Amino acid sequence: MNLDTLLGGGRRSATGLRVVITGASGTFGRALSTTLTSMGAHVVGLDVAPREDDPVTVLACDVTDDESTSSAVARAIEILGGLDLLVNNAGIGGPAPAELAPSAEVRRQLEINLLGTWRVSAAASPALVASRGRVVMVASRMAVMQLPLAAAYGASKRAMVAYADALRMELGGLVGVSCVYPSSVRSPIHDSTAAAGLSLEGMSSYESVEGVVDTVLAAALSKRQRRDLPTSPRGRVEFFLARHFPLLTDRIVRTTFVSRVASGAFDDAELAQGAVARRDLVAGAER
């Protein structure tokens, strides 16, 4: 589905729009920066590791640090002369089985995906209220449909949506707050999970970066404020099922996971040994 279709109710002009994008040096951030700039917006990015070839000015910012975040957001707003749109895109994934005690990896994902979003949004809120601006949260399908072996990512994204809901209500309609729900896109965010032998390759169908970018733009530019936006036709089906038929969704995911375990896909993965050890018991229960 293209941007014009997503913007069925009409669009606002991006010309002159003052935009801050977190995670601006990553896959989505770079694509969003390039597209918005080509549409006439003024974009400043924030990233923990800016790149020399970034398409826009990107300020170094560690969203896990209060001072780094507040300083970088203030500097970005100063450069732009105000703020009309914040895209909370920074995020990481990684292996985190729910049956194991929280590790440093779990805390890192929660710190970046949830609390990093919270820090940036709090620092930007006064400027967004002044401009009657918008916030777009890049959440995840896993905010509504959890996958096994990645509990921290799903928990952080579901909590991000809860934070977005609270922010929307607290700002009293003066600032639009939208959540976008990508399914799975090929990007470095999956590298650490694959390296741990926990790839869920057989449980996801990949969608394009362009589809995610178009959906973020729809949330940012539609004349009518949008609340929740999946990023693909398949994603809309998954979102609907997870919201309205959660037991059916659980069964589909569980059955697929059990099949993956039975195939030996996780036999060499240290973090999945609990699931491997339960293989026969679970298979018997499924019959």
Solvent accessible surface area in square Angstrom, and as a share of the most:
residue,aa,sasa,rsa
1,M,126,0.56
2,N,91,0.47
3,L,22,0.11
4,D,98,0.51
5,T,76,0.44
6,L,16,0.08
7,L,7,0.03
8,G,67,0.64
9,G,52,0.50
10,G,27,0.26
11,R,93,0.34
12,R,68,0.25
13,S,78,0.50
14,A,5,0.04
15,T,105,0.61
16,G,34,0.33
17,L,18,0.09
18,R,62,0.23
19,V,0,0.00
20,V,1,0.01
21,I,0,0.00
22,T,3,0.01
23,G,12,0.12
24,A,0,0.00
25,S,7,0.05
26,G,31,0.30
27,T,52,0.30
28,F,36,0.15
29,G,0,0.00
30,R,56,0.20
31,A,29,0.23
32,L,0,0.00
33,S,0,0.00
34,T,74,0.43
35,T,42,0.24
36,L,0,0.00
37,T,64,0.37
38,S,92,0.59
39,M,48,0.22
40,G,30,0.28
41,A,5,0.04
42,H,106,0.47
43,V,14,0.08
44,V,4,0.02
45,G,0,0.00
46,L,1,0.01
47,D,18,0.09
48,V,111,0.64
49,A,64,0.50
50,P,55,0.35
51,R,117,0.43
52,E,190,0.85
53,D,83,0.43
54,D,23,0.12
55,P,59,0.37
56,V,21,0.12
57,T,76,0.44
58,V,21,0.12
59,L,33,0.16
60,A,74,0.58
61,C,4,0.02
62,D,54,0.28
63,V,15,0.08
64,T,47,0.27
65,D,62,0.32
66,D,100,0.52
67,E,118,0.53
68,S,32,0.20
69,T,2,0.01
70,S,51,0.33
71,S,55,0.35
72,A,8,0.06
73,V,2,0.01
74,A,60,0.47
75,R,120,0.44
76,A,0,0.00
77,I,33,0.17
78,E,118,0.53
79,I,75,0.38
80,L,25,0.13
81,G,57,0.55
82,G,14,0.13
83,L,1,0.01
84,D,24,0.13
85,L,0,0.00
86,L,0,0.00
87,V,0,0.00
88,N,2,0.01
89,N,17,0.09
90,A,20,0.15
91,G,28,0.27
92,I,33,0.17
93,G,12,0.11
94,G,4,0.03
95,P,18,0.11
96,A,4,0.03
97,P,12,0.07
98,A,86,0.67
99,E,94,0.42
100,L,84,0.42
101,A,87,0.67
102,P,94,0.59
103,S,51,0.33
104,A,71,0.55
105,E,46,0.21
106,V,25,0.14
107,R,142,0.52
108,R,125,0.46
109,Q,0,0.00
110,L,59,0.29
111,E,48,0.22
112,I,26,0.13
113,N,0,0.00
114,L,29,0.15
115,L,63,0.31
116,G,2,0.02
117,T,6,0.03
118,W,123,0.43
119,R,54,0.20
120,V,1,0.01
121,S,0,0.00
122,A,57,0.44
123,A,35,0.27
124,A,0,0.00
125,S,16,0.10
126,P,95,0.60
127,A,20,0.16
128,L,1,0.01
129,V,42,0.24
130,A,83,0.64
131,S,34,0.22
132,R,139,0.51
133,G,2,0.02
134,R,14,0.05
135,V,1,0.01
136,V,1,0.00
137,M,0,0.00
138,V,6,0.03
139,A,2,0.02
140,S,6,0.04
141,R,15,0.05
142,M,18,0.08
143,A,4,0.03
144,V,26,0.15
145,M,20,0.09
146,Q,68,0.30
147,L,8,0.04
148,P,32,0.20
149,L,17,0.09
150,A,13,0.10
151,A,28,0.22
152,A,4,0.03
153,Y,35,0.13
154,G,2,0.02
155,A,53,0.41
156,S,0,0.00
157,K,7,0.03
158,R,129,0.47
159,A,33,0.26
160,M,0,0.00
161,V,15,0.08
162,A,61,0.47
163,Y,24,0.09
164,A,0,0.00
165,D,33,0.17
166,A,39,0.30
167,L,14,0.07
168,R,46,0.17
169,M,145,0.65
170,E,140,0.63
171,L,30,0.15
172,G,61,0.58
173,G,55,0.53
174,L,76,0.38
175,V,1,0.01
176,G,2,0.02
177,V,5,0.03
178,S,4,0.03
179,C,0,0.00
180,V,0,0.00
181,Y,3,0.01
182,P,9,0.05
183,S,19,0.12
184,S,8,0.05
185,V,10,0.06
186,R,156,0.57
187,S,25,0.16
188,P,96,0.60
189,I,54,0.28
190,H,68,0.30
191,D,87,0.45
192,S,52,0.34
193,T,22,0.13
194,A,55,0.43
195,A,93,0.72
196,A,32,0.25
197,G,32,0.31
198,L,0,0.00
199,S,36,0.23
200,L,27,0.14
201,E,81,0.36
202,G,50,0.48
203,M,21,0.09
204,S,22,0.14
205,S,51,0.33
206,Y,70,0.27
207,E,28,0.13
208,S,59,0.38
209,V,32,0.18
210,E,115,0.52
211,G,18,0.17
212,V,1,0.00
213,V,10,0.05
214,D,33,0.17
215,T,1,0.00
216,V,1,0.00
217,L,1,0.01
218,A,0,0.00
219,A,0,0.00
220,A,1,0.00
221,L,0,0.00
222,S,2,0.01
223,K,133,0.56
224,R,151,0.55
225,Q,95,0.42
226,R,44,0.16
227,R,116,0.42
228,D,31,0.16
229,L,14,0.07
230,P,14,0.09
231,T,9,0.05
232,S,17,0.11
233,P,79,0.50
234,R,134,0.49
235,G,4,0.04
236,R,72,0.26
237,V,88,0.51
238,E,18,0.08
239,F,29,0.12
240,F,107,0.45
241,L,46,0.23
242,A,11,0.09
243,R,104,0.38
244,H,115,0.52
245,F,103,0.43
246,P,70,0.44
247,L,149,0.74
248,L,86,0.43
249,T,9,0.05
250,D,81,0.42
251,R,125,0.46
252,I,88,0.45
253,V,17,0.10
254,R,101,0.37
255,T,66,0.39
256,T,45,0.26
257,F,30,0.12
258,V,23,0.13
259,S,68,0.44
260,R,53,0.19
261,V,8,0.04
262,A,60,0.46
263,S,86,0.55
264,G,25,0.24
265,A,44,0.34
266,F,1,0.00
267,D,65,0.33
268,D,146,0.75
269,A,3,0.03
270,E,149,0.67
271,L,61,0.30
272,A,1,0.00
273,Q,74,0.33
274,G,23,0.22
275,A,10,0.08
276,V,22,0.12
277,A,84,0.65
278,R,98,0.36
279,R,71,0.26
280,D,119,0.62
281,L,138,0.69
282,V,49,0.28
283,A,28,0.22
284,G,32,0.30
285,A,87,0.68
286,E,49,0.22
287,R,223,0.81
